[in-house]
Amino acid sequence: MGLLAEDEPPAFQVLNPNGASPFLLTADHAGRVIPRALGMLGVAAGDLRRHIAWDIGIAGVTERLAAALDATAILQTYSRLVIDCNRQPHVPSAFPELSEATPIPGNAGLTAADKAARQAAIFDPYHAEIARLIAVKAKKPIYVAMHSFTPVYHGLARPMEVALLYNRAPRLSHALAALLRAEEKFVLAENDPYRVTDETDYGVPVHAERGGLDYLEIEIRQDLIEDAAGQENWAAILARLLPRAAAALKEQGA
């Protein structure tokens, strides 16, 4: 018997599977569901509404952006506290025992079998579906990893409103960064407050970089997208600028 009961939601939701856009949107931390078998992981209900459990607001932005671009999107359902679908499963942060300053009792002392059950139920189906969505495209898609970040981390305010993260292939990020800066109304960062590495990320290194895809990893500050109006605003901004960034890349002969 697997971790998830038959009446529990699947590991992912695919939106607009036949979208004509070259963009493929992924939201690794869109959801905050906890499998019934795990209870609440020993975490208070209020903490499951915080950033430690999910990327606040990013599901709404991704849904609206997929519709605006006619793009396919895949949203992961379960909380990053169960298993972080943007981490290699062997790293400790994939099953955090402490998230920011909050203990996660349900992750203390997990056995290899415990971790394998979570990976089999959530991580593996989600990433298998991403791989399938890439494979069925007539042309290589442009991989867009959608994330959000908390405005304050360990007491320090983060002034940036949006950040673009990259590692081995920064071209598309640089193109979008130029467009955002040209508008002179966004506080933009690159590879800050996070950066992409093989140890701290999974989607970009595995699906995009190994697959030779152009990609972006976008982080939006959560206070800007915690309500529907903010989500609509940022989806509209990205729907306007992402195609221009991709066109600029094509003009450069990328």
C-alpha positions as CSV (number, residue, x, y, z in Angstrom):
1,M,0.0,0.0,0.0
2,G,1.4,3.4,-0.9
3,L,1.6,6.6,1.1
4,L,-1.5,8.2,-0.5
5,A,-5.0,6.8,-0.1
6,E,-7.1,6.5,-3.2
7,D,-9.3,9.5,-2.3
8,E,-6.3,11.8,-1.8
9,P,-5.3,14.2,-4.6
10,P,-2.6,13.2,-7.1
11,A,0.9,14.5,-6.8
12,F,0.4,17.1,-9.5
13,Q,-2.1,19.0,-11.6
14,V,-1.4,19.7,-15.3
15,L,-3.0,22.8,-16.8
16,N,-3.6,23.4,-20.5
17,P,-1.8,20.2,-21.6
18,N,-2.2,21.1,-25.3
19,G,-1.0,24.7,-25.0
20,A,0.6,26.1,-28.1
21,S,3.2,28.3,-26.3
22,P,6.8,27.2,-26.3
23,F,6.9,27.9,-22.5
24,L,6.5,25.0,-20.0
25,L,5.7,26.4,-16.5
26,T,6.5,24.3,-13.4
27,A,5.6,25.1,-9.8
28,D,7.4,22.7,-7.5
29,H,6.0,24.3,-4.3
30,A,2.5,25.2,-5.4
31,G,0.7,23.2,-2.9
32,R,0.7,22.6,0.9
33,V,-1.3,19.4,1.3
34,I,0.0,16.8,3.8
35,P,-0.9,13.1,3.2
36,R,-3.4,11.9,5.8
37,A,-1.0,9.1,6.9
38,L,1.5,11.7,8.1
39,G,-1.0,13.7,10.2
40,M,0.3,17.3,10.4
41,L,3.9,16.3,10.6
42,G,3.7,17.7,14.2
43,V,3.4,21.2,12.8
44,A,0.8,23.8,13.8
45,A,-1.9,24.6,11.3
46,G,-0.7,28.3,11.2
47,D,2.8,27.2,10.3
48,L,1.4,25.3,7.3
49,R,0.2,28.6,5.9
50,R,3.7,30.0,6.0
51,H,6.5,29.9,3.4
52,I,8.0,26.9,5.1
53,A,5.2,24.8,3.7
54,W,4.8,26.2,0.2
55,D,5.5,29.1,-2.1
56,I,2.8,31.5,-1.2
57,G,0.9,33.0,-4.2
58,I,2.8,31.1,-6.9
59,A,0.0,28.7,-7.8
60,G,-2.3,31.7,-8.7
61,V,0.4,33.4,-10.7
62,T,1.2,30.2,-12.6
63,E,-2.4,29.4,-13.4
64,R,-3.0,33.0,-14.7
65,L,0.3,33.0,-16.7
66,A,-0.5,29.7,-18.3
67,A,-3.8,31.0,-19.5
68,A,-2.4,34.3,-20.8
69,L,0.4,32.6,-22.7
70,D,-1.6,29.5,-23.8
71,A,1.2,27.5,-22.0
72,T,1.2,24.1,-20.4
73,A,1.8,24.3,-16.6
74,I,2.3,21.6,-14.0
75,L,1.7,22.4,-10.3
76,Q,2.9,20.1,-7.5
77,T,0.2,19.4,-4.9
78,Y,2.0,18.4,-1.6
79,S,3.9,20.5,0.9
80,R,7.6,20.9,0.5
81,L,7.7,19.7,4.2
82,V,6.7,16.2,3.0
83,I,9.3,16.1,0.3
84,D,10.9,19.1,-1.4
85,C,10.4,18.5,-5.1
86,N,13.1,21.0,-6.0
87,R,15.8,19.1,-4.1
88,Q,17.8,15.9,-4.9
89,P,16.1,13.3,-2.6
90,H,19.4,12.4,-1.0
91,V,20.1,15.9,0.5
92,P,18.9,16.6,4.1
93,S,16.8,19.6,3.0
94,A,14.6,17.3,0.9
95,F,13.0,16.2,4.3
96,P,13.7,19.1,6.6
97,E,13.8,18.5,10.3
98,L,14.1,22.2,10.8
99,S,12.6,24.8,8.4
100,E,13.8,28.3,9.1
101,A,13.5,28.2,12.9
102,T,10.5,25.8,13.0
103,P,11.0,22.2,14.0
104,I,9.3,19.6,11.9
105,P,8.8,16.7,14.3
106,G,7.3,14.4,11.7
107,N,10.5,14.5,9.7
108,A,12.8,13.6,12.7
109,G,14.5,10.2,12.4
110,L,13.0,9.2,9.1
111,T,14.1,5.8,7.8
112,A,15.3,5.1,4.3
113,A,11.9,3.3,3.8
114,D,10.0,6.4,5.0
115,K,11.8,8.6,2.6
116,A,11.4,6.2,-0.3
117,A,7.7,6.0,0.3
118,R,7.3,9.8,0.0
119,Q,9.6,9.9,-3.0
120,A,7.6,7.2,-4.8
121,A,4.2,8.8,-4.0
122,I,5.0,12.4,-4.8
123,F,8.5,13.3,-6.2
124,D,8.8,10.5,-8.8
125,P,5.3,10.9,-10.4
126,Y,5.7,14.7,-10.5
127,H,9.1,14.7,-12.2
128,A,8.1,11.8,-14.5
129,E,5.2,14.0,-15.8
130,I,7.5,16.9,-16.3
131,A,9.8,14.7,-18.4
132,R,6.8,13.4,-20.4
133,L,5.6,16.9,-21.0
134,I,9.0,17.9,-22.4
135,A,9.2,14.8,-24.5
136,V,5.8,15.2,-26.2
137,K,6.6,18.7,-27.4
138,A,7.3,19.0,-31.1
139,K,10.2,21.4,-30.3
140,K,12.2,21.7,-27.1
141,P,10.1,23.9,-24.7
142,I,11.4,26.8,-22.7
143,Y,11.5,25.7,-19.1
144,V,10.1,28.3,-16.6
145,A,10.4,27.3,-12.9
146,M,8.0,29.4,-10.9
147,H,8.8,30.2,-7.3
148,S,8.1,32.9,-4.6
149,F,10.2,34.0,-1.6
150,T,9.4,35.4,1.8
151,P,9.9,39.2,2.3
152,V,11.7,38.7,5.6
153,Y,14.1,35.9,6.3
154,H,15.6,35.4,9.8
155,G,14.7,39.0,10.6
156,L,16.3,40.5,7.5
157,A,14.1,42.3,5.0
158,R,14.6,41.5,1.3
159,P,14.3,44.6,-0.9
160,M,14.1,42.8,-4.2
161,E,10.7,42.3,-5.7
162,V,11.6,39.7,-8.3
163,A,14.7,37.6,-8.8
164,L,16.0,35.6,-11.7
165,L,18.1,32.5,-10.9
166,Y,20.4,30.5,-13.2
167,N,23.5,28.4,-13.4
168,R,25.0,27.0,-16.6
169,A,22.7,28.7,-19.1
170,P,22.0,32.3,-18.1
171,R,21.0,33.7,-21.6
172,L,17.2,33.8,-21.2
173,S,17.5,35.2,-17.6
174,H,19.8,38.0,-18.9
175,A,17.3,38.8,-21.7
176,L,14.4,39.1,-19.2
177,A,16.5,41.0,-16.7
178,A,17.3,43.6,-19.4
179,L,13.6,44.0,-20.2
180,L,12.6,44.3,-16.5
181,R,15.4,46.9,-15.9
182,A,14.4,48.9,-18.9
183,E,11.0,49.5,-17.4
184,E,12.7,51.2,-14.3
185,K,9.9,50.2,-11.9
186,F,11.0,46.8,-10.5
187,V,13.6,46.0,-7.8
188,L,15.3,43.2,-9.6
189,A,18.0,40.7,-8.4
190,E,19.9,38.0,-10.1
191,N,20.9,34.9,-8.2
192,D,19.8,36.5,-5.0
193,P,18.3,35.7,-2.5
194,Y,19.0,32.2,-3.9
195,R,21.0,30.7,-6.7
196,V,20.7,27.5,-8.7
197,T,23.1,24.6,-8.0
198,D,23.0,20.9,-8.4
199,E,22.6,20.4,-4.7
200,T,20.0,23.1,-3.9
201,D,17.8,22.6,-7.0
202,Y,16.4,19.7,-9.0
203,G,14.1,21.0,-11.8
204,V,16.5,23.3,-13.6
205,P,19.7,21.2,-13.4
206,V,17.9,17.9,-14.3
207,H,15.2,18.8,-16.7
208,A,16.5,22.0,-18.3
209,E,20.3,22.0,-18.2
210,R,20.7,18.3,-18.8
211,G,18.1,18.4,-21.5
212,G,19.7,21.4,-23.3
213,L,16.6,23.6,-22.7
214,D,16.6,27.4,-22.4
215,Y,15.2,28.2,-19.0
216,L,14.3,30.7,-16.4
217,E,13.9,30.3,-12.7
218,I,11.7,33.2,-11.5
219,E,11.2,34.2,-7.8
220,I,8.6,36.8,-6.9
221,R,8.3,38.3,-3.4
222,Q,5.3,36.9,-1.6
223,D,3.8,40.1,-0.3
224,L,3.3,41.1,-4.0
225,I,1.3,38.0,-4.9
226,E,-0.5,36.9,-1.8
227,D,-3.9,38.0,-3.2
228,A,-5.6,37.7,-6.5
229,A,-4.9,41.2,-7.6
230,G,-1.2,40.8,-7.1
231,Q,-1.2,37.4,-8.9
232,E,-3.0,38.9,-11.8
233,N,-0.6,41.8,-12.0
234,W,2.5,39.6,-12.0
235,A,1.0,37.2,-14.5
236,A,0.3,40.1,-16.8
237,I,3.9,41.4,-16.4
238,L,5.4,38.1,-17.2
239,A,2.9,37.3,-20.0
240,R,4.0,40.6,-21.7
241,L,7.8,40.2,-21.2
242,L,8.5,36.5,-21.4
243,P,7.7,36.3,-25.2
244,R,9.9,39.4,-25.8
245,A,12.8,37.8,-23.9
246,A,12.4,34.6,-25.9
247,A,12.3,36.6,-29.2
248,A,15.4,38.5,-28.2
249,L,17.2,35.3,-27.6
250,K,16.2,34.0,-31.0
251,E,17.4,37.2,-32.6
252,Q,20.8,36.6,-31.0
253,G,21.0,33.2,-32.7
254,A,20.6,31.3,-29.5
